Amino acid sequence: MVVKVAMLVVFFSVMIIVGIYCRKHATDVNGFVLGGRSVGPWLTAFAYGTSYFSAVIFVGYAGQFGWKFGIASTWIGIGNAFIGSLLAWAVLARRTRTMTQKLDSKTMPEFFGTRFDSTMLKVVASIIVFIFLIPYTASLYNGLSRLFGMAFNLDYTVCIVVMAVLTGIYVIAGGYMATAINDFIQGMIMLIGIVAVIASVLSSNGGFLESLKSLAQVNDASVSETPGVFASFFGPDPFSLLCVVILTSLGTWGLPQMVQKFYAIKDEKAVEKGTVISTFFAFVVAGGCYFLGGFGRLYDIDVAAVGFDAIIPAMIEKLSPFLIAVVVVLVLSASMSTLSSLVLASSSTLTIDLIKGAIVKNLEEKKQVLVMRAFIVVFIAISAIIAVIQYKNNVTFIAQLMGVSWGALAGAFLAPFIYSLYWKGVTKISVIVNFIFGSGIMIANMLFRDSFPTHLQSPINCGAFAMIAGLIIVPVVSLITPKPDKEKVAEMFKPYETSEN
């Protein structure tokens, strides 16, 4: 217990010191939200990766999909590395940085508003962000409950309050730069921790080959009649596996808190280095999480009684106290890094895209930063309250809303954002149509799930469908609706030509 507490004290102390140190970078809006657009490749890559992978991935998804697909769940992590990181950086990073600087946009809603000269688009986008980031933020606490209960015998509410307060302190104090530096530290913990845990879990089951052999002997007739299916290349349900890969990999391309990392990176060389670093990080952390979860069926767990979130804790509860402490800090790191990214994205969107201009016509720079800091407190408090309510009362509606938030955000924003960076012919109407379709279909899925076709009843499958459909909706609607002003759009694309020359 002394080791566990000591590690947490050191961890929290470092986070707060970094926040206080970074106050000098958070005196204006550009510095508070984007670190002055001067963040290097290592910090940006780790900020991207740690925002990507939270306790939801390590405890929830790794356990759930590892149980469902067996060792084939590793493909999800590989997809996250090569589609969600490598390809995302290659396709989006340079163009996002270049155009957002040209348009002087600091958030995704502000980008849409300026790109299409439409206050309505900015407001609608900010409302979507506000509605769906809050439940997503609340879900981050869920993975901590069982781990802290196992390691410290603490009430879940105490864990939530401690995590919320400490994250709030360093984000409010240091803004984006504090989150980026802390993300780097937290990312290093995640890299070391996941490797150590995998090695220990496999060792406790006789090594990799013996573990794989044992997994091949596990059969579940309710899932598949095929012998050894949980140790097979594509597992018992390749279609659902593909949908999970699409949602968790391609989905990051449309998430405001992920794309915003590209706004802040300082130059072209930083983009090239960041691409490699981010891909490596995702391969180790995401690949490792899902690989570990694939061996969950080697443990005697009554999933129907205790739920999927109990799988990973059950796999590590017999490890050494030091390794359990490492896992707790690992999951805490994953959760706090993503939480800081989400609340910064939420507060900046509400301040810059709704309060400034729409409600308060002339909001001074210092007042904007003050309002953002106030909203960070509000967002963290709301998400913590939602998490406690769900835990105490088992409110399933909130859990459903969490499940659709990723699909709604990516379904609404992914296609319009990509096309806006590459194609001059995207129209304002096509963007608003996709906003309505992407968020609307996910809300409908939550409320009327049984009325959907069988393959689309799962929020994950429906989210993947929303994203793919958007890639068709935006160009089709753009071709049949009034074209944007050619001169204005050409001016927006000028920096690309200069950069390429």
C-alpha positions as CSV (number, residue, x, y, z in Angstrom):
1,M,0.0,0.0,0.0
2,V,2.9,2.3,0.8
3,V,4.3,1.8,-2.7
4,K,0.9,2.4,-4.4
5,V,0.3,5.6,-2.4
6,A,3.8,6.9,-2.9
7,M,3.6,6.4,-6.7
8,L,0.3,8.3,-6.8
9,V,1.6,11.2,-4.7
10,V,4.6,11.6,-7.0
11,F,2.4,11.3,-10.1
12,F,-0.1,14.0,-8.9
13,S,2.7,16.3,-7.7
14,V,4.4,16.3,-11.1
15,M,1.1,17.0,-12.9
16,I,0.4,20.1,-10.7
17,I,4.0,21.4,-10.9
18,V,3.8,21.2,-14.7
19,G,0.5,23.1,-14.7
20,I,1.9,25.9,-12.5
21,Y,5.1,26.0,-14.7
22,C,3.1,26.5,-17.9
23,R,1.1,29.5,-16.6
24,K,3.3,31.8,-18.7
25,H,2.1,30.1,-21.9
26,A,-1.6,30.6,-21.0
27,T,-2.0,34.3,-20.9
28,D,-3.9,34.8,-24.1
29,V,-6.4,32.7,-26.1
30,N,-3.9,31.4,-28.7
31,G,-1.6,30.3,-25.9
32,F,-4.2,28.8,-23.7
33,V,-6.0,26.8,-26.4
34,L,-3.1,26.0,-28.8
35,G,0.1,26.6,-26.9
36,G,0.9,29.5,-29.3
37,R,1.0,27.1,-32.2
38,S,4.6,26.2,-31.4
39,V,4.4,22.7,-30.0
40,G,7.1,20.3,-31.1
41,P,6.7,16.8,-32.6
42,W,7.2,14.7,-29.4
43,L,4.7,16.7,-27.3
44,T,2.1,16.8,-30.2
45,A,2.5,13.1,-31.0
46,F,2.1,12.1,-27.3
47,A,-0.8,14.5,-26.8
48,Y,-2.5,12.9,-29.8
49,G,-1.9,9.4,-28.6
50,T,-2.8,9.9,-24.9
51,S,-6.0,11.8,-26.0
52,Y,-6.8,8.8,-28.2
53,F,-6.4,6.0,-25.6
54,S,-8.1,6.3,-22.2
55,A,-9.3,4.0,-19.5
56,V,-12.3,3.3,-21.7
57,I,-9.8,1.6,-24.1
58,F,-7.7,-0.2,-21.5
59,V,-10.4,-1.4,-19.1
60,G,-13.6,-1.3,-21.2
61,Y,-12.9,-1.9,-24.8
62,A,-9.8,-4.2,-24.3
63,G,-11.8,-6.4,-22.0
64,Q,-15.1,-6.4,-24.0
65,F,-13.6,-6.9,-27.5
66,G,-10.9,-9.3,-26.2
67,W,-13.6,-11.4,-24.8
68,K,-15.8,-11.2,-27.9
69,F,-13.1,-11.6,-30.6
70,G,-10.2,-13.4,-28.8
71,I,-6.7,-12.7,-29.9
72,A,-8.1,-11.3,-33.2
73,S,-9.0,-8.1,-31.2
74,T,-5.3,-7.2,-31.7
75,W,-6.4,-6.0,-35.2
76,I,-8.2,-3.2,-33.5
77,G,-5.0,-1.9,-32.0
78,I,-3.2,-2.3,-35.3
79,G,-6.0,-0.4,-37.1
80,N,-5.7,2.3,-34.5
81,A,-1.9,2.6,-35.2
82,F,-2.0,2.6,-39.0
83,I,-5.4,4.2,-39.8
84,G,-6.1,6.2,-36.6
85,S,-2.5,7.5,-36.3
86,L,-0.2,7.0,-39.3
87,L,-2.8,7.7,-42.0
88,A,-4.5,10.4,-40.0
89,W,-1.3,12.3,-39.6
90,A,-0.3,11.8,-43.3
91,V,-3.7,13.0,-44.6
92,L,-4.7,15.6,-42.1
93,A,-1.8,17.1,-40.1
94,R,-0.1,19.4,-42.6
95,R,-3.3,20.6,-44.3
96,T,-5.1,21.1,-41.0
97,R,-2.2,23.2,-39.6
98,T,-1.9,25.2,-42.8
99,M,-5.5,26.1,-43.3
100,T,-6.4,26.7,-39.7
101,Q,-3.5,29.2,-39.5
102,K,-4.8,30.9,-42.7
103,L,-8.3,31.1,-41.3
104,D,-7.1,31.9,-37.8
105,S,-9.4,29.2,-36.4
106,K,-8.7,27.7,-33.0
107,T,-11.6,25.1,-32.8
108,M,-13.3,22.8,-35.2
109,P,-16.6,24.7,-35.1
110,E,-14.7,28.0,-35.8
111,F,-13.0,26.3,-38.7
112,F,-16.4,25.3,-40.3
113,G,-17.8,28.8,-39.6
114,T,-14.9,30.6,-41.3
115,R,-14.3,28.1,-44.1
116,F,-18.0,28.4,-45.2
117,D,-18.6,32.0,-44.0
118,S,-21.5,30.8,-41.9
119,T,-22.2,31.6,-38.3
120,M,-25.0,29.0,-38.3
121,L,-22.5,26.2,-39.1
122,K,-20.2,27.3,-36.3
123,V,-23.1,27.4,-33.8
124,V,-24.6,24.0,-34.9
125,A,-21.1,22.4,-34.8
126,S,-20.4,23.8,-31.3
127,I,-23.8,22.5,-30.0
128,I,-23.0,19.0,-31.3
129,V,-19.6,19.2,-29.6
130,F,-21.1,20.4,-26.4
131,I,-23.9,17.7,-26.3
132,F,-21.7,14.7,-27.1
133,L,-18.3,15.5,-25.4
134,I,-19.9,15.7,-22.0
135,P,-21.1,12.1,-21.8
136,Y,-17.8,11.0,-23.5
137,T,-16.0,12.8,-20.7
138,A,-18.1,11.2,-18.0
139,S,-17.2,7.7,-19.4
140,L,-13.5,8.2,-18.7
141,Y,-14.1,7.7,-15.0
142,N,-15.7,4.3,-15.5
143,G,-12.5,2.4,-16.0
144,L,-11.0,3.6,-12.7
145,S,-13.7,2.3,-10.4
146,R,-12.8,-1.4,-10.2
147,L,-9.0,-0.8,-10.3
148,F,-9.1,1.7,-7.4
149,G,-11.5,-0.5,-5.5
150,M,-9.1,-3.5,-6.0
151,A,-5.9,-1.6,-5.2
152,F,-7.0,0.8,-2.5
153,N,-10.4,-0.3,-1.3
154,L,-11.6,3.2,-2.0
155,D,-15.1,4.3,-2.8
156,Y,-15.5,5.2,-6.5
157,T,-16.8,8.7,-5.7
158,V,-13.6,9.6,-4.0
159,C,-11.6,8.4,-7.1
160,I,-13.8,10.6,-9.4
161,V,-13.4,13.7,-7.2
162,V,-9.6,13.4,-6.8
163,M,-9.1,12.8,-10.5
164,A,-11.4,15.7,-11.5
165,V,-9.9,18.2,-9.1
166,L,-6.3,17.4,-10.0
167,T,-6.9,17.4,-13.8
168,G,-8.8,20.7,-13.4
169,I,-5.9,22.3,-11.5
170,Y,-3.2,21.7,-14.2
171,V,-5.5,22.4,-17.2
172,I,-6.8,25.7,-15.7
173,A,-3.4,26.8,-14.7
174,G,-1.4,25.9,-17.8
175,G,-3.9,25.4,-20.6
176,Y,-2.8,23.4,-23.7
177,M,0.9,23.5,-23.0
178,A,0.4,22.0,-19.6
179,T,-1.7,19.2,-21.0
180,A,0.8,18.6,-23.8
181,I,3.8,18.2,-21.3
182,N,1.7,16.1,-18.9
183,D,0.5,14.0,-21.8
184,F,4.1,13.3,-22.7
185,I,4.9,12.2,-19.1
186,Q,1.6,10.2,-18.9
187,G,2.4,8.6,-22.3
188,M,5.8,7.3,-21.2
189,I,4.1,5.7,-18.2
190,M,1.5,4.1,-20.5
191,L,4.3,2.7,-22.8
192,I,6.3,1.2,-20.0
193,G,3.2,0.0,-18.1
194,I,1.5,-1.8,-20.9
195,V,4.7,-3.7,-21.9
196,A,5.3,-4.7,-18.2
197,V,1.7,-5.9,-17.7
198,I,1.6,-8.0,-20.9
199,A,4.8,-9.7,-20.0
200,S,3.6,-10.5,-16.5
201,V,0.2,-11.7,-17.6
202,L,1.6,-14.0,-20.3
203,S,4.3,-15.3,-17.9
204,S,1.6,-16.2,-15.3
205,N,0.0,-18.3,-18.0
206,G,3.1,-20.2,-19.0
207,G,4.4,-17.7,-21.7
208,F,3.0,-16.6,-25.1
209,L,2.8,-19.9,-26.8
210,E,1.3,-21.7,-23.8
211,S,-1.2,-18.9,-23.4
212,L,-2.2,-19.2,-27.1
213,K,-2.5,-22.9,-26.8
214,S,-4.8,-22.6,-23.8
215,L,-6.9,-20.0,-25.6
216,A,-7.3,-22.3,-28.6
217,Q,-8.9,-24.9,-26.2
218,V,-11.6,-22.4,-25.1
219,N,-15.0,-22.9,-26.7
220,D,-18.2,-21.0,-26.4
221,A,-21.1,-22.4,-28.4
222,S,-23.2,-19.3,-27.9
223,V,-20.6,-17.4,-29.9
224,S,-19.3,-19.9,-32.4
225,E,-19.2,-23.7,-33.1
226,T,-15.7,-23.5,-34.6
227,P,-13.0,-25.1,-32.4
228,G,-10.2,-22.7,-31.3
229,V,-11.9,-19.7,-32.8
230,F,-10.7,-17.3,-30.1
231,A,-7.1,-18.0,-31.1
232,S,-7.8,-17.7,-34.8
233,F,-6.7,-14.9,-37.2
234,F,-10.0,-13.1,-37.5
235,G,-12.0,-14.5,-34.6
236,P,-15.6,-15.5,-34.5
237,D,-17.2,-12.4,-36.0
238,P,-15.0,-10.7,-38.7
239,F,-17.7,-8.2,-39.7
240,S,-18.2,-6.8,-36.3
241,L,-14.5,-6.7,-35.8
242,L,-14.1,-4.7,-39.0
243,C,-16.8,-2.2,-37.7
244,V,-14.9,-1.8,-34.5
245,V,-11.7,-1.1,-36.4
246,I,-13.4,1.5,-38.6
247,L,-15.1,3.3,-35.7
248,T,-12.1,3.4,-33.4
249,S,-9.5,4.1,-36.1
250,L,-11.2,6.3,-38.8
251,G,-13.4,7.9,-36.1
252,T,-10.4,9.9,-34.7
253,W,-10.3,11.9,-38.0
254,G,-13.5,13.7,-37.0
255,L,-13.1,14.1,-33.3
256,P,-12.5,17.8,-32.3
257,Q,-10.2,17.0,-29.4
258,M,-7.9,14.9,-31.7
259,V,-7.9,17.1,-34.8
260,Q,-7.1,20.2,-32.6
261,K,-3.7,18.7,-31.9
262,F,-2.7,19.4,-35.6
263,Y,-3.6,23.1,-35.1
264,A,-0.9,23.5,-32.5
265,I,2.1,21.8,-34.2
266,K,4.8,24.3,-35.1
267,D,6.2,23.3,-38.6
268,E,6.4,20.8,-41.5
269,K,9.4,18.9,-40.0
270,A,7.5,18.5,-36.7
271,V,4.6,16.9,-38.7
272,E,7.0,14.3,-40.2
273,K,8.5,13.3,-36.9
274,G,5.2,13.4,-35.1
275,T,3.8,10.9,-37.6
276,V,6.4,8.3,-36.8
277,I,6.2,8.9,-33.0
278,S,2.4,8.8,-32.9
279,T,2.2,5.6,-34.9
280,F,4.8,3.8,-32.7
281,F,2.9,5.0,-29.6
282,A,-0.4,3.7,-30.9
283,F,1.0,0.4,-32.0
284,V,2.5,-0.3,-28.6
285,V,-0.3,1.1,-26.4
286,A,-3.5,0.2,-28.4
287,G,-2.0,-3.0,-29.9
288,G,-0.8,-4.0,-26.4
289,C,-4.2,-3.3,-24.8
290,Y,-6.3,-5.3,-27.2
291,F,-3.6,-8.1,-27.4
292,L,-3.8,-8.3,-23.6
293,G,-7.6,-8.4,-23.6
294,G,-7.6,-11.2,-26.1
295,F,-6.5,-13.6,-23.3
296,G,-9.3,-12.7,-21.0
297,R,-11.1,-16.0,-21.5
298,L,-8.2,-17.8,-19.8
299,Y,-9.6,-16.4,-16.5
300,D,-12.6,-17.7,-14.6
301,I,-14.9,-14.6,-15.0
302,D,-18.7,-14.7,-15.0
303,V,-19.1,-11.8,-17.5
304,A,-22.9,-12.0,-17.4
305,A,-22.8,-11.3,-13.6
306,V,-19.9,-8.8,-13.3
307,G,-19.7,-7.2,-16.8
308,F,-16.9,-6.6,-19.2
309,D,-15.2,-4.0,-17.1
310,A,-14.2,-6.7,-14.6
311,I,-12.1,-8.7,-17.1
312,I,-8.9,-6.6,-17.1
313,P,-8.9,-6.1,-13.3
314,A,-9.4,-9.9,-12.9
315,M,-6.4,-10.5,-15.1
316,I,-4.1,-8.3,-13.1
317,E,-5.3,-8.7,-9.5
318,K,-2.8,-11.4,-8.7
319,L,0.2,-9.5,-10.0
320,S,2.8,-8.0,-7.6
321,P,1.8,-4.9,-5.6
322,F,4.3,-2.9,-7.6
323,L,2.8,-3.9,-11.0
324,I,-0.7,-3.3,-9.7
325,A,0.4,0.2,-8.8
326,V,1.9,0.6,-12.3
327,V,-1.4,-0.4,-13.8
328,V,-3.3,2.1,-11.6
329,V,-1.0,4.9,-12.6
330,L,-1.2,3.8,-16.2
331,V,-5.0,3.9,-16.3
332,L,-5.0,7.1,-14.3
333,S,-2.6,8.6,-16.9
334,A,-4.7,7.5,-19.8
335,S,-7.9,8.9,-18.2
336,M,-6.5,12.2,-17.1
337,S,-4.8,12.9,-20.4
338,T,-8.0,12.3,-22.3
339,L,-10.1,14.2,-19.8
340,S,-7.8,17.3,-20.0
341,S,-8.1,17.2,-23.8
342,L,-11.9,16.9,-23.8
343,V,-12.5,19.6,-21.3
344,L,-10.1,22.0,-23.1
345,A,-11.9,21.3,-26.4
346,S,-15.4,21.7,-24.8
347,S,-14.5,25.0,-23.0
348,S,-12.8,26.6,-25.9
349,T,-15.6,25.7,-28.3
350,L,-18.3,27.1,-26.0
351,T,-16.3,30.3,-25.3
352,I,-15.0,31.0,-28.8
353,D,-17.9,29.7,-30.9
354,L,-20.9,30.5,-28.8
355,I,-20.2,33.1,-26.1
356,K,-17.8,35.3,-28.2
357,G,-19.7,37.1,-31.0
358,A,-23.0,35.3,-30.7
359,I,-23.8,36.3,-27.1
360,V,-21.2,38.8,-26.1
361,K,-20.2,40.9,-29.2
362,N,-16.8,42.1,-28.0
363,L,-15.2,39.7,-25.5
364,E,-11.7,40.8,-24.7
365,E,-8.8,38.4,-24.9
366,K,-8.2,38.1,-21.1
367,K,-11.9,37.7,-20.4
368,Q,-12.1,34.9,-23.0
369,V,-9.3,33.0,-21.1
370,L,-11.1,33.6,-17.9
371,V,-14.4,32.3,-19.3
372,M,-12.7,29.2,-20.7
373,R,-11.2,28.5,-17.2
374,A,-14.6,28.9,-15.7
375,F,-16.1,26.5,-18.2
376,I,-13.4,23.9,-17.5
377,V,-14.6,23.9,-13.9
378,V,-18.2,23.5,-15.1
379,F,-17.4,20.7,-17.6
380,I,-15.3,18.7,-15.1
381,A,-18.0,19.1,-12.4
382,I,-20.8,18.0,-14.8
383,S,-19.0,15.0,-16.1
384,A,-18.0,13.9,-12.5
385,I,-21.6,14.3,-11.3
386,I,-22.9,12.2,-14.3
387,A,-20.3,9.5,-13.5
388,V,-21.4,9.4,-9.9
389,I,-25.1,9.3,-10.8
390,Q,-24.5,6.5,-13.2
391,Y,-22.4,4.5,-10.7
392,K,-24.8,5.0,-7.7
393,N,-28.1,4.5,-9.6
394,N,-27.0,2.3,-12.6
395,V,-28.6,4.8,-15.1
396,T,-28.4,2.9,-18.4
397,F,-29.6,5.9,-20.4
398,I,-26.4,7.7,-19.6
399,A,-24.3,4.6,-20.6
400,Q,-26.1,4.5,-23.9
401,L,-25.5,8.2,-24.5
402,M,-21.8,7.5,-23.9
403,G,-21.8,4.7,-26.4
404,V,-23.1,6.9,-29.3
405,S,-21.1,10.0,-28.6
406,W,-18.0,8.9,-30.5
407,G,-20.1,7.8,-33.5
408,A,-22.1,11.0,-33.5
409,L,-19.1,13.3,-33.4
410,A,-17.2,11.4,-36.0
411,G,-20.3,10.8,-38.1
412,A,-21.1,14.5,-38.2
413,F,-17.6,16.0,-38.6
414,L,-15.3,13.5,-40.4
415,A,-16.4,13.8,-44.0
416,P,-17.0,17.6,-44.0
417,F,-13.6,18.2,-42.4
418,I,-11.6,16.0,-44.8
419,Y,-13.3,17.3,-47.9
420,S,-13.0,20.9,-46.7
421,L,-9.2,20.5,-46.6
422,Y,-8.9,19.0,-50.0
423,W,-11.8,20.1,-52.2
424,K,-12.8,23.6,-53.1
425,G,-16.3,22.4,-54.2
426,V,-17.7,21.5,-50.8
427,T,-20.9,23.5,-50.1
428,K,-22.3,24.8,-46.9
429,I,-25.6,22.9,-47.4
430,S,-23.7,19.5,-47.7
431,V,-22.0,20.2,-44.4
432,I,-25.2,21.0,-42.5
433,V,-26.9,17.9,-44.1
434,N,-24.0,15.7,-42.9
435,F,-24.1,17.3,-39.4
436,I,-27.8,16.4,-39.2
437,F,-27.4,12.9,-40.6
438,G,-24.3,11.9,-38.5
439,S,-25.6,13.1,-35.1
440,G,-29.3,12.3,-36.0
441,I,-28.7,8.6,-36.9
442,M,-26.8,8.0,-33.7
443,I,-29.5,9.6,-31.5
444,A,-32.1,7.5,-33.4
445,N,-30.0,4.5,-32.8
446,M,-30.0,5.2,-29.1
447,L,-33.8,5.8,-28.8
448,F,-35.1,3.3,-31.4
449,R,-32.4,0.7,-31.6
450,D,-34.8,-2.3,-32.1
451,S,-36.2,-0.7,-35.2
452,F,-32.8,-0.6,-36.9
453,P,-31.5,-3.4,-39.2
454,T,-29.8,-6.2,-37.2
455,H,-26.3,-5.2,-38.3
456,L,-26.8,-1.5,-37.4
457,Q,-28.4,-2.0,-33.9
458,S,-24.9,-1.9,-32.3
459,P,-23.9,1.7,-31.7
460,I,-20.4,0.8,-33.0
461,N,-21.7,-0.6,-36.3
462,C,-24.0,2.3,-36.6
463,G,-21.2,4.8,-36.0
464,A,-19.0,3.2,-38.6
465,F,-21.9,3.4,-41.1
466,A,-22.5,7.1,-40.3
467,M,-18.9,7.9,-41.1
468,I,-18.8,5.9,-44.3
469,A,-22.1,7.3,-45.4
470,G,-20.8,10.9,-44.8
471,L,-18.0,10.3,-47.3
472,I,-20.8,9.8,-49.9
473,I,-23.3,12.4,-48.7
474,V,-20.9,15.4,-48.7
475,P,-19.8,15.1,-52.4
476,V,-23.2,14.2,-53.7
477,V,-25.0,17.1,-52.0
478,S,-22.2,19.5,-52.9
479,L,-22.7,18.6,-56.6
480,I,-26.4,19.5,-56.6
481,T,-26.4,22.6,-54.3
482,P,-25.2,26.2,-54.9
483,K,-21.4,26.5,-55.3
484,P,-19.3,28.5,-52.9
485,D,-17.6,31.8,-53.9
486,K,-14.6,30.7,-56.1
487,E,-12.4,33.7,-55.2
488,K,-12.9,33.3,-51.5
489,V,-12.2,29.6,-51.6
490,A,-9.2,30.0,-53.8
491,E,-7.7,32.5,-51.3
492,M,-8.2,29.9,-48.5
493,F,-6.3,27.3,-50.5
494,K,-3.4,29.6,-51.4
495,P,-1.1,28.5,-48.5
496,Y,-1.2,24.9,-49.8
497,E,0.3,26.1,-53.2
498,T,3.0,28.1,-51.4
499,S,3.8,25.2,-49.1
500,E,4.0,22.7,-51.9
501,N,6.3,25.0,-53.9
